Amino acid sequence: MVNKKSVVFEEVLEEAKKYIHKPENIDLITRAYLFAKEQHEGQFRKSGEPYIIHAVQVGYTLALLRTGPKTVAAGFLHDTVEDCDVETEDIARLFGEEVASLVESVTKIGALKFKDEKEYLASNHRKIFIAMAKDVRVILIKLADRLHNMRTLQYMSEAKQKKIASETLEVYAPIAHRLGISEIKNELEDLSFKYLNREKYFEIAKLVEKRESERDAQVQHMIREISDMLDEHHIPYRIFGRSKHLYSIYKKMITKNKRFEEILDLLAIRVITDTEVSCYEVLGYIHAKYRPIPGRFKDYIAMPKVNMYQSLHTTIVAGDGDIFEVQIRTEKMDEIAERGVAAHWRYKETQYGGQELEQKEIEEQLHWFKDFSMMSDEESDDPLEYMNVLQRDIFEANVYVLTPKGRVIALPNGATPIDFAYRIHTEVGHHTVGATINGAIVPLNTPLKTGDVVSIRTSNQSNGPSEDWLKIVKSPHARNKIRSFFQKQESEKRSGLIHKGEDMLEEEVRRRGLEENLLNHKRLEQIVGSLSFSNVPDLMVAIANKQVSLQAVIERLTKHKISAPIDNEDLLKMFNRSENKPRKKSSCGIHVPGIDTMMVQLAACCSPVPGDAIVGYITKGQGVKVHRKDCPNIVNEKQRLISVEWEEGLEEKSYDVDLIIHSNDRSYLLSDIVTVVSQCKAQMNHVDSKVNDDRITATTKMTVGVRDAEHLRTLIANLRKINSVNDVERVIH
């Protein structure tokens, strides 16, 4: 993707006119630019540049991707509703409903706020994906927007740089990859890498630069040899050297545990020819002249990747021992490889059928997109759960199997026919009784391999999934559907038992000739505790299951009188044995005003320390548990909370606090963490650090002893300053 630091509108128009010719379409783009310029007048970015420069850069990227005039216009207008005094209705009136819909969809992404940042991010990302499932043009605008934001990220604070770079690497780069837009994907990954791990980024950049002149000479020599050979056989071609982007080199070094010198495709050549037949012909001549390395040949022309990528890949050894990766493809394949979905559906002014037809074509060509659209329609409202399903089942999928009709289904590693069945449809999964792979009957726990043709046998007489399936399936999507089935079954069963219990109790009251108002809900609520139940429905289930006798229930109903609920003062009196005893200091440093003799403990869930805002919770039989006021475990409690306070003149002691450190993995990370804890004069009581599944990030859990809240704040602030640390959070269990 061309990275011009300064682009003016005339350059966008020049690029657009290369494929947009109708005057009314050029007029739409021009009017959108002029409107955006007027609305953003007086607004500036963090860099100090006028805000309109951002809108122009977004429009330019969309023009380079050859998107339609309405998409380019929406790119210019994408921030006017959010940042200016403009309504969606104004956009619709001036530029049409379709442009307004695109602007509204882009604007809605990120409009909500949540208390929990993880939930906020997950919900924000969920909106991105749902918008994308409805109209892929929305995500093209969002990618162009994010690309320019990443190019100008140096003007943000370091904390914001890491946050935005992390989100880009986790969400936007995978989207660009799945859409096959490698130009944008590669640049987003490299820019994210630069801000998340500067030390490693510049280390690899220097290594690449150091070998550049030597590598160029080797590549140019190989290009001359292959060119002479293709000229001799009269095959049309373009040939050039290709450099690997820095983040992909780093990933190979981490995931394959290789040194920089061991990465084979640093020396890379691409041959572009005219037809598929010519691709195989070129491959044949290259293999005849140079020795191919076994196991390194990939035919993505016969078996395209799920993002439509097609190419032949081979790794060869030249006469002087240098190793080269060679890619061979047609011009059309090369354009799709670089621009993905944007290249396949590049705007054509003669095309009819509108966005619905385009979206249908996308589902037919991008096989995973249909699964993605289905998940966006039916998945849970829980944004964290939705993101987990999408991450594992779509973005991390690397097993590609086929239905008998040739539709490609992407699944995670180790997936089974049951995962496959639930991806086809929830009801197919529920009624699965058997499966065949490549025509042979197999057990339902058989791991699937790329290229397998899978067929599912179903039966309407099936009782539904087995609980054992939860141990077999690998995709969160299938696991969620199976759990939902059992939860629904359990809910229906419980509902039936509640009604049965109610009928049995009513029948017993009538049989004894007692008043029916004996069964009012308030009276039943008064007796459940004496029967060791927490609520009325639980009591009814127990009656239905004959776990409690009807006689015992009737006896309590007839003897019990309805009384007023116990207030906090009564609860305190229950604990207070003597108001005249001298006040004692509690072992944990907590004072309960007016009460000196009850047991007081610090709650283990939120581990309060002196200086934290606290509140007491009166337990049954365990005295008062002291929580932080923001502890989610007591946030909805009303009846049992009392005021508590820290003792004055506390003796200095150590209070345990659990912390989680999120970081990028590197050598000596744990050593640096331990050193900072020691320098801050905190106690290290426990530490457990592990590298995450992505082999790039790490999570460190530790328990530290601190004097008070200020001591803890100082420790956390210093831990966040450690190189590679992204965040430090205080744990609430």
C-alpha positions in Angstrom: 0.0 0.0 0.0 1.5 3.3 -1.1 2.4 5.4 2.1 2.4 9.0 1.1 2.9 11.2 4.1 1.0 14.1 2.5 -1.8 13.5 0.1 -4.1 16.2 -1.3 -7.6 15.8 -2.7 -6.5 16.2 -6.3 -4.3 13.1 -6.0 -7.3 11.1 -4.6 -9.4 12.3 -7.6 -6.6 11.4 -10.0 -6.5 7.9 -8.6 -10.3 7.5 -8.6 -10.5 8.7 -12.2 -8.4 5.7 -13.3 -11.4 3.4 -12.7 -14.4 5.7 -12.1 -15.5 7.6 -15.2 -19.1 8.7 -14.8 -19.3 12.4 -14.1 -22.1 11.9 -11.4 -19.8 9.5 -9.5 -16.8 11.9 -9.6 -19.2 14.7 -8.5 -20.3 12.6 -5.5 -16.7 12.1 -4.3 -15.9 15.8 -4.8 -19.1 17.0 -2.9 -18.2 14.6 -0.1 -14.7 16.0 0.2 -15.9 19.6 0.2 -18.6 18.9 2.8 -16.1 17.1 5.0 -13.6 19.9 4.6 -16.2 22.5 5.7 -17.4 20.5 8.7 -13.9 19.7 10.0 -12.8 23.4 9.6 -10.9 24.4 12.7 -10.3 20.8 13.9 -6.8 19.5 14.3 -5.2 16.1 15.0 -2.7 15.4 17.8 0.1 16.0 15.2 -1.1 19.6 14.7 -2.3 18.9 11.2 -5.8 20.0 10.0 -8.2 17.1 10.6 -9.3 17.0 6.9 -5.8 15.5 6.1 -7.0 12.3 7.9 -10.2 12.1 5.8 -8.2 12.6 2.6 -5.8 9.8 3.5 -8.7 7.5 4.2 -10.2 8.4 0.8 -6.9 7.9 -0.9 -6.5 4.3 0.5 -10.0 3.4 -0.5 -9.3 4.7 -4.1 -6.1 2.6 -4.2 -8.2 -0.4 -3.2 -10.5 0.5 -6.1 -13.6 0.7 -4.0 -16.8 2.3 -5.4 -17.6 6.0 -5.4 -20.1 5.6 -2.5 -17.4 3.9 -0.4 -14.8 6.6 -1.2 -17.4 9.3 -0.4 -18.2 7.6 2.9 -14.5 7.5 3.7 -14.3 11.3 3.4 -17.4 11.6 5.6 -16.8 8.8 8.2 -16.0 11.2 11.1 -18.5 14.0 10.3 -21.4 12.5 12.4 -19.2 11.7 15.4 -17.0 14.8 15.5 -19.1 17.5 13.8 -22.6 18.9 14.3 -23.9 16.6 11.5 -26.9 14.2 11.7 -27.1 10.9 9.7 -30.3 12.4 8.1 -28.2 15.3 6.7 -25.8 12.8 5.1 -28.8 10.9 3.6 -30.3 14.1 2.2 -27.1 15.3 0.6 -25.4 12.0 -0.5 -28.1 9.3 -0.5 -29.2 6.6 1.9 -26.4 4.1 1.0 -23.6 6.6 1.8 -25.5 7.5 5.0 -25.8 3.9 6.0 -22.1 3.3 5.6 -21.2 6.4 7.6 -23.7 5.4 10.3 -22.2 1.8 10.5 -18.7 3.2 10.9 -19.8 5.7 13.5 -21.7 3.2 15.6 -18.5 1.2 16.1 -17.1 2.5 19.3 -20.2 4.5 20.4 -20.9 2.6 23.7 -19.0 2.8 27.0 -18.6 0.0 29.5 -17.2 0.0 33.1 -14.9 -2.9 32.3 -12.4 -2.2 29.6 -12.2 -5.8 28.4 -16.0 -5.9 28.0 -15.9 -2.5 26.3 -13.2 -3.6 23.8 -15.0 -7.0 23.2 -18.3 -5.2 22.6 -16.7 -2.7 20.3 -15.0 -5.4 18.3 -18.3 -7.4 18.1 -20.0 -4.3 16.5 -17.2 -4.2 14.0 -17.7 -7.8 13.0 -21.5 -7.6 12.8 -21.3 -4.5 10.6 -18.8 -6.3 8.4 -21.1 -9.3 8.1 -23.8 -7.1 6.8 -21.7 -4.9 4.5 -18.0 -5.6 3.9 -17.5 -2.0 2.7 -17.8 -0.9 6.3 -14.7 -2.8 7.3 -12.8 -1.5 4.3 -13.4 2.1 5.5 -12.5 1.1 9.0 -9.2 -0.6 7.8 -8.3 2.6 5.8 -9.1 4.7 8.9 -7.0 2.5 11.2 -4.1 2.4 8.7 -3.7 6.2 8.8 -4.1 6.3 12.6 -1.3 3.7 12.9 0.9 5.7 10.5 0.5 8.8 12.8 0.6 6.9 16.2 3.9 8.6 17.2 1.8 11.7 18.4 0.0 9.7 21.0 1.1 8.9 24.6 3.1 5.7 25.1 0.1 4.0 27.0 -2.2 4.9 24.1 0.3 3.7 21.5 0.4 0.3 23.1 -3.3 0.0 23.6 -4.1 1.0 19.9 -1.2 -1.2 18.6 -2.4 -4.2 20.6 -6.0 -3.8 19.3 -4.7 -3.4 15.8 -2.6 -6.6 16.0 -5.5 -8.6 17.6 -8.4 -7.4 15.6 -7.7 -5.3 12.5 -4.6 -7.2 11.1 -6.4 -10.5 11.3 -9.4 -9.0 9.5 -7.2 -7.7 6.7 -5.5 -11.1 6.5 -8.9 -13.0 6.3 -10.0 -10.6 3.6 -6.7 -11.2 1.8 -5.5 -7.6 1.8 -1.9 -8.4 2.5 -0.7 -4.8 1.7 -2.7 -3.4 4.6 -2.2 -6.5 6.9 1.6 -6.4 6.6 1.8 -2.7 7.3 -0.5 -2.9 10.2 1.5 -5.8 11.7 4.8 -4.0 11.3 3.5 -0.8 12.8 2.0 -2.6 15.7 5.2 -4.6 16.3 7.2 -1.3 16.3 5.1 0.1 19.2 4.6 -3.1 21.2 8.2 -4.3 21.1 10.5 -1.5 19.9 13.7 -3.3 21.1 13.0 -6.4 19.0 11.6 -4.4 16.0 14.8 -2.3 15.6 17.0 -5.4 16.3 15.4 -7.2 13.3 15.3 -4.1 11.2 19.0 -3.7 11.6 19.7 -7.4 10.8 17.6 -7.0 7.6 19.4 -3.8 6.7 22.8 -5.4 7.3 22.1 -8.2 4.9 20.3 -6.1 2.4 23.2 -5.3 0.0 24.5 -8.9 0.1 20.9 -10.2 -0.3 20.2 -7.9 -3.2 23.2 -9.1 -5.1 22.2 -12.7 -4.6 18.6 -12.0 -5.6 19.5 -10.1 -8.7 21.9 -12.9 -9.8 19.1 -15.5 -9.4 16.6 -13.2 -11.3 19.0 -13.0 -14.3 19.3 -16.8 -14.4 15.6 -17.4 -14.2 14.9 -14.6 -16.7 17.3 -16.1 -19.3 15.7 -19.5 -18.8 12.1 -18.2 -19.3 13.2 -16.1 -22.3 14.6 -19.2 -23.9 11.2 -20.9 -23.6 9.2 -17.9 -24.7 7.1 -17.7 -21.5 5.7 -14.2 -20.7 6.7 -13.0 -17.2 7.4 -10.3 -14.7 10.0 -11.2 -12.1 11.2 -9.3 -9.0 12.7 -9.8 -5.5 10.4 -9.7 -2.5 11.2 -8.7 1.0 9.5 -10.3 4.0 8.0 -7.8 6.5 9.6 -7.6 9.9 6.7 -8.9 12.1 6.5 -12.2 10.0 10.2 -12.7 10.5 9.8 -12.1 14.3 6.8 -14.6 14.4 8.9 -17.3 12.7 11.7 -16.7 15.1 9.3 -17.1 18.0 6.9 -19.8 16.9 9.5 -22.0 15.2 12.3 -21.1 17.6 14.7 -20.2 14.8 17.6 -17.8 14.6 17.4 -14.9 12.1 19.9 -16.7 9.8 17.8 -19.8 9.6 14.7 -18.2 8.1 14.7 -19.6 4.5 12.4 -17.1 2.7 14.5 -14.0 3.4 15.7 -14.6 -0.1 12.5 -14.5 -2.1 11.6 -14.1 -5.7 8.1 -13.7 -7.3 7.4 -14.7 -10.9 4.2 -13.3 -12.5 3.0 -14.9 -15.7 -0.2 -14.9 -17.9 -2.1 -18.2 -17.2 -2.4 -21.0 -14.7 -0.8 -23.4 -17.2 2.2 -21.0 -17.5 2.5 -21.1 -13.7 3.0 -24.9 -13.7 5.3 -24.6 -16.8 7.5 -22.1 -15.0 7.6 -24.4 -11.9 8.7 -27.3 -14.0 11.6 -25.4 -15.6 12.7 -24.1 -12.2 12.6 -27.6 -10.6 14.5 -29.0 -13.6 17.3 -26.5 -13.1 17.5 -26.1 -9.3 17.1 -28.7 -6.5 13.8 -28.2 -4.7 13.8 -28.7 -0.9 11.4 -31.6 0.0 8.3 -30.7 1.9 8.5 -27.0 1.0 6.3 -27.1 -2.1 2.7 -25.7 -1.7 0.1 -25.6 -4.5 -2.3 -22.9 -3.5 -3.6 -22.7 -7.1 -5.3 -26.1 -6.9 -6.2 -25.5 -3.2 -6.6 -21.8 -2.6 -6.4 -20.4 0.9 -9.7 -19.3 2.6 -8.9 -15.7 1.8 -8.8 -16.6 -2.0 -5.0 -16.4 -2.1 -3.6 -18.5 -5.0 0.1 -19.1 -5.9 2.7 -21.8 -6.3 5.3 -21.8 -3.5 8.6 -23.7 -3.8 11.9 -23.5 -2.0 15.0 -24.2 -4.1 18.8 -24.4 -3.6 20.9 -22.4 -6.1 24.2 -23.6 -7.5 26.2 -21.6 -4.9 24.1 -23.1 -2.1 21.9 -20.0 -1.5 18.3 -20.9 -0.6 15.4 -19.1 -2.3 11.6 -19.1 -1.9 10.0 -18.7 -5.2 6.3 -17.7 -5.7 4.7 -18.2 -9.1 1.2 -16.7 -10.0 -0.8 -14.9 -12.6 -1.4 -11.1 -12.7 -5.0 -11.6 -11.4 -3.7 -13.9 -8.5 -1.1 -11.3 -7.6 -3.7 -8.5 -7.4 -5.9 -10.7 -5.2 -2.9 -11.6 -3.1 -2.1 -8.0 -2.4 -5.6 -6.5 -2.2 -7.8 -9.5 -1.5 -11.5 -9.0 -1.4 -11.0 -5.4 -2.6 -9.3 -6.7 -5.8 -11.9 -9.4 -6.5 -14.8 -6.9 -6.1 -13.1 -3.9 -7.5 -15.6 -1.3 -8.6 -17.0 -1.7 -12.1 -19.4 1.1 -13.3 -21.2 -1.4 -15.6 -22.0 -3.7 -12.7 -25.7 -4.0 -11.7 -27.3 -5.7 -8.7 -26.1 -3.5 -5.9 -24.6 -4.3 -2.5 -26.8 -7.3 -1.9 -25.4 -9.1 -5.0 -21.8 -8.1 -4.0 -22.4 -9.5 -0.4 -23.8 -12.7 -1.8 -20.7 -13.1 -4.1 -18.5 -12.6 -1.1 -20.1 -15.4 0.7 -19.7 -17.7 -2.3 -16.0 -16.8 -2.9 -14.8 -16.3 0.7 -16.0 -19.6 2.1 -15.4 -18.6 5.8 -17.6 -15.5 5.4 -20.8 -17.5 5.4 -19.9 -19.1 8.7 -18.8 -15.7 10.0 -22.2 -14.1 9.0 -24.1 -17.0 10.6 -22.1 -16.5 13.9 -22.8 -12.8 13.9 -26.5 -13.5 13.5 -26.9 -16.2 16.2 -24.1 -16.0 18.7 -24.6 -14.9 22.4 -25.1 -11.3 23.4 -22.1 -11.7 25.7 -19.4 -9.7 23.8 -16.5 -11.6 25.5 -18.0 -15.0 24.6 -18.6 -13.8 21.0 -15.0 -12.6 20.6 -13.7 -15.9 22.0 -15.8 -17.9 19.5 -14.7 -15.6 16.6 -11.0 -15.6 17.6 -10.8 -19.4 17.9 -13.2 -20.5 15.1 -12.5 -17.9 12.4 -9.3 -16.1 12.9 -7.2 -18.9 14.4 -8.8 -21.6 12.2 -6.2 -23.6 10.3 -7.9 -26.9 9.4 -10.0 -26.6 6.2 -12.4 -29.4 5.4 -15.1 -29.7 2.7 -18.8 -30.6 2.6 -19.8 -33.2 0.0 -20.9 -30.2 -2.2 -17.4 -28.6 -2.0 -18.1 -25.8 0.5 -14.9 -25.1 2.6 -15.4 -25.1 6.4 -12.6 -23.5 8.5 -12.1 -25.1 12.0 -9.5 -25.0 14.8 -6.8 -27.6 15.2 -8.0 -30.9 16.5 -11.7 -30.3 15.5 -13.9 -33.3 15.1 -17.0 -34.2 13.0 -19.1 -32.8 15.9 -17.5 -29.3 15.5 -18.1 -29.6 11.7 -21.8 -30.5 12.3 -22.5 -27.5 14.5 -20.8 -25.2 12.0 -23.2 -26.4 9.3 -26.3 -25.7 11.6 -27.1 -26.0 15.3 -29.9 -28.5 14.6 -27.6 -30.7 12.5 -25.2 -30.8 15.5 -28.0 -31.7 17.9 -29.3 -34.5 15.8 -25.9 -36.0 14.7 -25.6 -39.8 15.1 -22.6 -40.5 12.9 -20.1 -39.2 10.4 -18.0 -40.3 7.3 -14.7 -38.8 6.3 -13.6 -39.3 2.7 -16.4 -42.0 2.4 -15.3 -44.1 5.4 -17.4 -44.3 8.6 -15.5 -42.9 11.6 -16.0 -42.3 15.3 -17.3 -38.8 16.2 -14.1 -38.0 18.1 -11.9 -38.4 15.0 -9.6 -35.3 14.4 -10.2 -33.7 11.0 -7.3 -32.9 8.6 -7.2 -30.2 5.9 -8.7 -31.6 2.7 -11.0 -34.1 4.4 -14.5 -34.4 2.8 -16.9 -34.7 5.8 -20.5 -36.0 5.7 -22.8 -36.0 8.8 -25.6 -38.6 9.5 -28.5 -37.2 11.5 -31.7 -38.7 13.0 -34.9 -37.1 14.1 -35.1 -39.8 16.8 -31.9 -38.5 18.4 -32.2 -37.4 22.0 -29.7 -34.6 21.4 -26.0 -34.2 22.2 -24.2 -36.3 24.8 -22.5 -34.6 27.7 -19.3 -36.5 26.6 -19.3 -34.3 23.5 -18.1 -31.3 25.7 -14.8 -33.2 26.2 -14.5 -33.9 22.5 -15.3 -30.7 20.7 -12.5 -28.1 20.1 -14.5 -25.0 18.8 -16.1 -22.6 21.3 -19.1 -22.3 18.9 -19.9 -26.0 19.2 -19.2 -26.1 22.9 -21.6 -23.1 23.5 -24.4 -24.7 21.5 -24.1 -28.0 23.4 -24.1 -26.2 26.8 -27.1 -24.1 25.7 -28.9 -27.4 24.9 -28.3 -28.8 28.3 -29.1 -25.5 30.1 -32.4 -25.3 28.2 -33.2 -28.9 29.1 -32.3 -28.3 32.8 -34.4 -25.1 32.8 -37.4 -26.9 31.4 -36.9 -29.8 33.8 -36.7 -27.4 36.8 -39.7 -25.5 35.6 -41.7 -28.7 35.5 -40.5 -29.7 39.0 -41.5 -26.3 40.4 -45.0 -26.6 39.0 -45.3 -30.1 40.4 -44.1 -29.0 43.8 -46.6 -26.2 43.9 -49.5 -28.6 42.9 -48.5 -31.1 45.6 -48.4 -28.4 48.3 -51.8 -26.9 47.2 -53.3 -30.4 47.2 -52.0 -31.0 50.7 -53.4 -27.7 52.0 -56.8 -28.5 50.4 -56.7 -32.0 51.8 -56.2 -30.7 55.3 -58.9 -28.1 55.0 -56.5 -25.2 55.6 -56.9 -21.6 54.2 -55.4 -21.2 50.8 -53.9 -17.8 51.7 -51.4 -19.9 53.7 -49.5 -20.3 50.5 -48.9 -16.6 49.7 -45.4 -16.0 48.5 -44.3 -13.8 51.4 -45.2 -16.5 53.9 -43.4 -19.1 51.9 -40.3 -16.9 51.8 -40.3 -16.7 55.6 -40.0 -20.4 56.1 -37.5 -21.5 53.4 -34.5 -20.6 55.6 -35.8 -22.8 58.5 -36.0 -25.7 56.0 -32.4 -25.0 54.8 -33.4 -23.7 51.3 -32.4 -20.3 49.8 -35.6 -19.5 47.9 -39.1 -20.7 47.2 -38.4 -22.3 43.8 -35.7 -24.5 45.4 -38.2 -25.6 48.1 -40.8 -26.5 45.4 -38.2 -28.6 43.5 -37.4 -30.4 46.8 -41.1 -31.1 47.4 -41.5 -32.5 43.9 -38.4 -34.7 44.4 -39.6 -35.7 47.9 -36.5 -34.4 49.5 -38.6 -32.6 52.1 -41.9 -33.8 53.6 -45.2 -31.9 53.0 -45.9 -32.3 56.7 -42.8 -30.4 57.7 -43.7 -27.6 55.3 -47.3 -27.4 56.5 -46.2 -27.3 60.2 -43.9 -24.3 59.6 -46.6 -22.5 57.5 -49.2 -22.8 60.3 -46.9 -21.9 63.1 -44.9 -19.1 61.4 -46.0 -15.5 61.7 -45.0 -12.9 59.2 -42.5 -10.5 60.7 -40.7 -7.4 59.5 -37.4 -7.9 57.8 -34.3 -7.6 60.1 -32.6 -4.3 59.6 -28.9 -3.6 60.1 -29.3 -2.5 63.7 -30.9 -5.8 64.6 -28.1 -7.7 62.8 -25.5 -5.7 64.8 -27.3 -6.5 68.1 -27.2 -10.2 67.2 -23.4 -10.0 67.1 -22.9 -7.5 70.0 -22.6 -9.3 73.3 -21.5 -6.4 75.6 -21.4 -2.7 74.8 -19.5 -1.9 78.0 -16.4 -4.0 77.3 -13.2 -2.1 76.6 -12.5 -1.6 72.9 -10.0 -4.1 71.5 -7.9 -3.6 68.4 -8.7 -6.2 65.7 -5.8 -8.3 64.3 -6.5 -7.0 60.8 -6.6 -3.3 61.7 -10.3 -2.8 61.2 -12.7 -0.9 63.6 -16.5 -1.4 63.5 -18.0 1.7 65.0 -20.1 0.8 68.1 -19.1 -2.9 68.1 -16.0 -4.3 69.6 -16.6 -8.0 70.2 -17.4 -9.5 66.8 -15.1 -11.4 64.6 -13.7 -9.3 61.8 -11.8 -10.6 58.7 -10.4 -9.1 55.4 -12.2 -10.6 52.4 -10.0 -12.8 50.4 -11.8 -12.0 47.1 -10.6 -8.3 46.9 -7.8 -8.2 49.6 -8.3 -4.7 50.9 -5.2 -2.8 52.2 -5.0 0.3 54.5 -6.1 3.3 52.5 -8.6 1.4 50.4 -12.3 2.5 50.7 -13.9 -0.3 52.6 -17.3 -1.6 53.8 -18.3 -4.5 56.1 -20.6 -7.4 55.2 -22.3 -9.3 58.0 -22.0 -13.0 57.3 -23.9 -16.0 58.8 -21.6 -17.4 61.5 -18.3 -15.8 60.3 -18.6 -12.3 61.7 -17.9 -9.4 59.5 -16.0 -9.7 56.2 -14.4 -6.5 55.1 -14.5 -5.8 51.3 -13.3 -3.0 49.1 -16.3 -0.7 48.3 -15.9 -1.5 44.6 -15.8 -5.3 45.1 -18.3 -6.8 42.6 -19.1 -9.5 45.1 -21.0 -7.1 47.4 -21.9 -4.3 45.0 -25.6 -5.4 44.8 -25.9 -6.2 48.5 -28.3 -3.9 50.5 -29.3 -5.5 53.8 -26.1 -6.8 55.3 -23.6 -3.9 54.7 -22.3 -1.9 57.7 -19.8 0.9 58.1 -16.2 -0.1 59.0 -13.0 1.9 59.1 -9.2 1.4 59.3 -7.8 1.7 62.8 -5.8 4.9 63.5 -2.0 4.5 64.2 -1.9 1.0 62.6 1.2 -1.0 63.4 3.2 -1.5 60.2 2.4 -4.9 58.7 2.2 -6.6 55.3 -1.0 -7.2 53.4 -1.2 -9.7 50.6 -2.4 -8.5 47.2 -2.8 -10.6 43.9 -1.6 -8.9 40.7 -1.6 -10.0 37.0 1.1 -8.6 34.7 0.3 -8.7 30.9 3.5 -8.3 28.8 5.3 -9.3 25.7 7.6 -12.2 26.2 11.3 -11.6 26.4 14.5 -12.8 28.1 15.0 -11.8 31.7 11.4 -10.4 32.0 10.8 -12.3 35.3 14.1 -11.1 36.7 13.2 -7.5 36.0 9.8 -7.9 37.7 11.4 -9.4 40.8 14.0 -6.7 40.9 11.3 -3.9 40.8 9.3 -5.6 43.6 12.4 -5.7 45.7 13.4 -2.1 44.9 9.9 -1.0 46.0 10.4 -2.8 49.3 7.4 -5.1 48.8 7.4 -8.8 49.7 7.3 -11.4 46.9 5.2 -14.2 48.3 4.3 -16.1 45.1 5.0 -15.8 41.4 3.9 -17.8 38.4 4.8 -16.7 34.8 3.9 -18.4 31.5 4.2 -17.7 27.8 0.7 -17.5 26.2 -0.5 -19.6 23.3 0.5 -16.9 20.7 4.1 -17.4 21.8 4.5 -13.6 21.7 2.9 -12.4 25.0 3.2 -13.6 28.6 1.1 -13.5 31.7 2.6 -13.3 35.2 0.5 -13.9 38.3 2.0 -12.9 41.6 1.1 -12.3 45.3 2.9 -9.4 46.9 2.9 -8.0 50.4 2.4 -4.2 50.7 2.0 -1.8 53.6 -0.9 0.2 52.3 -2.7 1.5 49.2 -0.1 4.2 48.5 2.7 1.5 48.6 0.6 -0.6 46.2 0.1 2.3 43.8 3.8 3.0 43.7 4.6 -0.7 43.1 2.1 -1.0 40.2 3.3 2.3 38.6 6.9 1.0 38.6 5.9 -2.4 37.3 4.2 -0.7 34.3 7.5 1.1 33.5 9.2 -2.2 32.8 10.1 -2.7 29.2 7.6 -5.1 27.4 5.0 -4.7 30.2 1.6 -3.7 28.7 -0.6 -3.6 31.8 -0.7 -4.5 35.5 -4.1 -5.3 37.1 -5.1 -5.9 40.7 -7.1 -9.1 40.9 -10.6 -9.6 42.4 -11.4 -13.2 42.7 
